């Protein structure tokens, strides 16, 4: 799984781009928390086998949230969210949902560990990684799409029964707080992740300064 700090950074960038007039300290915190929320399934893995990148990384949760939010804000004569928080609350809710899906789930999908996109209805991790290039001799070379054992045409590293996604909470297969196990909390793993975190930090600092 990608470091949670990277998920938050991508969420902050989405918030800066989409919040518009709803931007303030409170709204950007809500969006950042939404981006980090899926990684809480690593904590749940202490009691549920294979929960990391599955329990809260499933698209079913934001799917239900999308239906409920769309119905409340687009179909009801009087929106509950609108009456309680006004246009501000509606805008923040939609951006937070986008951050959950794109920053919270999407970033981890583009990692070899993969994400259990349809858990628990369909227990299989999927990952999007490969290359897309144009060769003067071989033409188009695309390896992102792969017909495997699952429903989706993506690489599948396994299921919750045979695929463990390591985290600092639960670095080894199984559940429980084992002693004598090295635990590593990664803030960034690669150079591009450092760039994303740095860009989000600088952009947020400037935006907050301008808002003053």
C-alpha positions as CSV (number, residue, x, y, z in Angstrom):
1,X,0.0,0.0,0.0
2,X,1.1,3.5,-0.6
3,X,2.1,5.6,2.4
4,X,-0.9,7.3,3.9
5,X,0.9,10.6,3.7
6,X,0.9,10.3,-0.1
7,X,-2.9,9.5,-0.1
8,X,-3.4,12.6,2.0
9,X,-1.3,14.7,-0.3
10,X,-3.2,13.7,-3.4
11,X,-6.4,14.4,-1.5
12,X,-5.2,17.9,-0.6
13,X,-4.4,18.6,-4.2
14,X,-7.9,17.4,-5.2
15,X,-9.4,19.6,-2.5
16,X,-7.4,22.7,-3.7
17,X,-8.6,22.1,-7.2
18,X,-12.3,21.3,-6.5
19,X,-13.4,23.0,-3.4
20,X,-13.6,26.4,-4.9
21,X,-15.4,29.0,-2.7
22,X,-15.9,26.2,-0.1
23,X,-12.2,26.1,0.7
24,X,-11.2,26.8,4.2
25,X,-9.3,25.1,7.0
26,X,-12.2,22.9,8.0
27,X,-13.1,21.8,4.5
28,X,-9.6,20.8,3.5
29,X,-9.2,18.8,6.7
30,X,-12.4,16.9,5.9
31,X,-11.1,16.1,2.4
32,X,-7.7,15.1,3.8
33,X,-9.3,12.8,6.3
34,X,-11.5,11.2,3.6
35,X,-8.3,10.4,1.6
36,X,-6.7,8.8,4.6
37,X,-9.8,6.8,5.8
38,X,-9.4,3.7,3.5
39,X,-6.0,3.0,5.2
40,X,-7.8,2.3,8.5
41,X,-8.6,-1.2,7.2
42,X,-4.9,-2.0,8.1
43,X,-6.0,-1.6,11.8
44,X,-9.1,-3.8,11.1
45,X,-6.7,-6.5,9.8
46,X,-5.7,-7.1,13.4
47,X,-9.1,-8.8,13.9
48,X,-10.2,-9.6,10.3
49,X,-7.8,-11.7,8.1
50,X,-6.9,-10.0,4.9
51,X,-8.7,-6.7,5.7
52,X,-5.8,-4.4,4.5
53,X,-6.6,-2.8,1.2
54,X,-9.9,-4.7,1.2
55,X,-12.4,-3.7,3.9
56,X,-12.4,0.1,3.3
57,X,-10.8,0.0,-0.2
58,X,-13.8,-1.7,-1.7
59,X,-15.7,0.5,-4.2
60,X,-19.0,-0.7,-2.6
61,X,-18.7,1.8,0.2
62,X,-18.2,5.0,-1.9
63,X,-20.8,3.5,-4.3
64,X,-23.4,3.5,-1.6
65,X,-22.3,7.0,-0.5
66,X,-22.6,8.2,-4.0
67,X,-26.1,6.9,-4.4
68,X,-27.2,8.4,-1.1
69,X,-25.6,11.8,-1.8
70,X,-26.9,12.0,-5.3
71,X,-30.4,11.2,-4.2
72,X,-30.3,13.7,-1.4
73,X,-28.8,16.6,-3.4
74,X,-30.3,16.0,-6.8
75,X,-33.7,14.2,-6.4
76,X,-35.2,15.3,-3.1
77,X,-37.2,18.4,-3.0
78,X,-35.4,19.6,0.1
79,X,-31.9,18.2,0.6
80,X,-31.2,17.2,4.2
81,X,-27.5,18.1,3.7
82,X,-28.3,21.4,2.0
83,X,-30.7,22.4,4.8
84,X,-28.2,21.6,7.5
85,X,-25.0,22.8,5.9
86,X,-26.0,24.7,2.8
87,X,-24.2,24.7,-0.5
88,X,-20.9,24.6,1.5
89,X,-21.7,21.2,2.9
90,X,-22.8,19.8,-0.4
91,X,-19.7,20.9,-2.1
92,X,-17.4,19.5,0.7
93,X,-19.3,16.2,0.7
94,X,-18.8,15.6,-3.0
95,X,-15.1,16.6,-2.9
96,X,-14.6,14.4,0.1
97,X,-16.1,11.5,-1.8
98,X,-13.9,12.1,-4.7
99,X,-10.9,12.2,-2.4
100,X,-11.9,8.9,-0.9
101,X,-12.1,7.2,-4.3
102,X,-9.2,8.8,-6.2
103,X,-6.7,9.5,-3.4
104,X,-7.7,6.8,-0.9
105,X,-8.4,3.9,-3.2
106,X,-7.0,4.9,-6.6
107,X,-3.5,5.6,-5.4
108,X,-3.2,2.1,-3.8
109,X,-4.7,0.5,-7.0
110,X,-1.6,1.5,-8.9
111,X,0.6,-0.5,-6.6
112,X,1.7,-4.2,-7.0
113,X,-0.1,-5.0,-3.7
114,X,-3.4,-4.1,-5.4
115,X,-6.9,-3.3,-4.0
116,X,-9.8,-5.7,-3.3
117,X,-12.2,-3.5,-5.4
118,X,-15.4,-5.5,-5.0
119,X,-14.9,-7.0,-1.5
120,X,-16.8,-8.8,0.0
121,X,-19.0,-9.6,-3.0
122,X,-16.0,-10.6,-5.0
123,X,-12.9,-11.5,-3.0
124,X,-9.9,-10.8,-5.3
125,X,-7.3,-8.1,-5.3
126,X,-6.6,-6.1,-8.5
127,X,-3.6,-4.0,-9.4
128,X,-2.9,-1.6,-12.3
129,X,0.7,-1.5,-13.2
130,X,2.7,-2.0,-16.4
131,X,3.8,0.1,-19.4
132,X,2.2,2.0,-22.3
133,X,4.6,2.9,-25.1
134,X,4.8,3.4,-28.8
135,X,7.7,1.5,-30.6
136,X,8.9,2.3,-34.1
137,X,9.3,-1.5,-34.6
138,X,6.7,-3.1,-32.4
139,X,4.0,-0.5,-32.5
140,X,1.8,-0.1,-29.4
141,X,2.9,-1.9,-26.3
142,X,0.3,-2.0,-23.5
143,X,0.7,-4.1,-20.4
144,X,-1.7,-2.5,-18.0
145,X,-4.6,-4.7,-19.2
146,X,-4.3,-8.4,-18.5
147,X,-6.9,-11.2,-18.7
148,X,-6.5,-13.2,-15.5
149,X,-8.6,-15.2,-13.2
150,X,-10.8,-12.4,-12.0
151,X,-13.8,-10.4,-13.3
152,X,-11.6,-7.4,-14.3
153,X,-9.0,-7.4,-17.0
154,X,-6.3,-6.5,-14.5
155,X,-3.4,-8.2,-12.7
156,X,-4.6,-10.0,-9.6
157,X,-2.1,-10.8,-6.8
158,X,-4.6,-13.1,-5.1
159,X,-7.4,-13.1,-2.5
160,X,-7.7,-12.3,1.2
161,X,-6.9,-16.0,1.8
162,X,-3.5,-16.0,0.1
163,X,-2.4,-12.4,-0.4
164,X,-1.2,-10.3,2.6
165,X,-0.7,-6.6,2.2
166,X,2.0,-5.6,4.7
167,X,1.5,-2.5,6.8
168,X,3.2,-1.1,9.9
169,X,0.2,-2.2,11.9
170,X,0.2,-5.8,10.7
171,X,3.5,-6.5,8.8
172,X,3.1,-10.2,8.8
173,X,0.3,-12.5,7.6
174,X,-2.3,-13.3,10.2
175,X,-3.8,-11.2,12.9
176,X,-2.7,-10.0,16.3
177,X,0.1,-7.8,17.7
178,X,3.1,-10.1,17.4
179,X,6.1,-9.2,19.4
180,X,9.6,-9.1,18.0
181,X,8.4,-8.1,14.5
182,X,10.0,-5.1,12.8
183,X,7.5,-2.4,12.0
184,X,8.3,0.3,9.4
185,X,6.1,3.4,9.0
186,X,6.9,4.7,5.5
187,X,6.2,8.4,4.9
188,X,7.4,8.3,1.3
189,X,8.8,5.4,-0.7
190,X,9.9,7.0,-4.0
191,X,11.0,10.2,-5.5
192,X,7.7,10.9,-7.2
193,X,5.8,10.5,-3.9
194,X,8.1,13.0,-2.3
195,X,7.3,15.5,-5.1
196,X,3.6,15.0,-4.7
197,X,3.8,15.5,-0.9
198,X,6.0,18.6,-1.3
199,X,3.7,20.0,-4.0
200,X,0.7,19.5,-1.8
201,X,2.4,21.1,1.2
202,X,3.6,24.2,-0.8
203,X,0.2,24.6,-2.6
204,X,-1.8,24.3,0.6
205,X,0.5,26.8,2.4
206,X,0.1,29.3,-0.3
207,X,-3.7,28.9,-0.5
208,X,-4.1,29.3,3.3
209,X,-1.9,32.4,3.2
210,X,-4.0,33.8,0.4
211,X,-7.2,33.0,2.3
212,X,-6.1,35.2,5.2
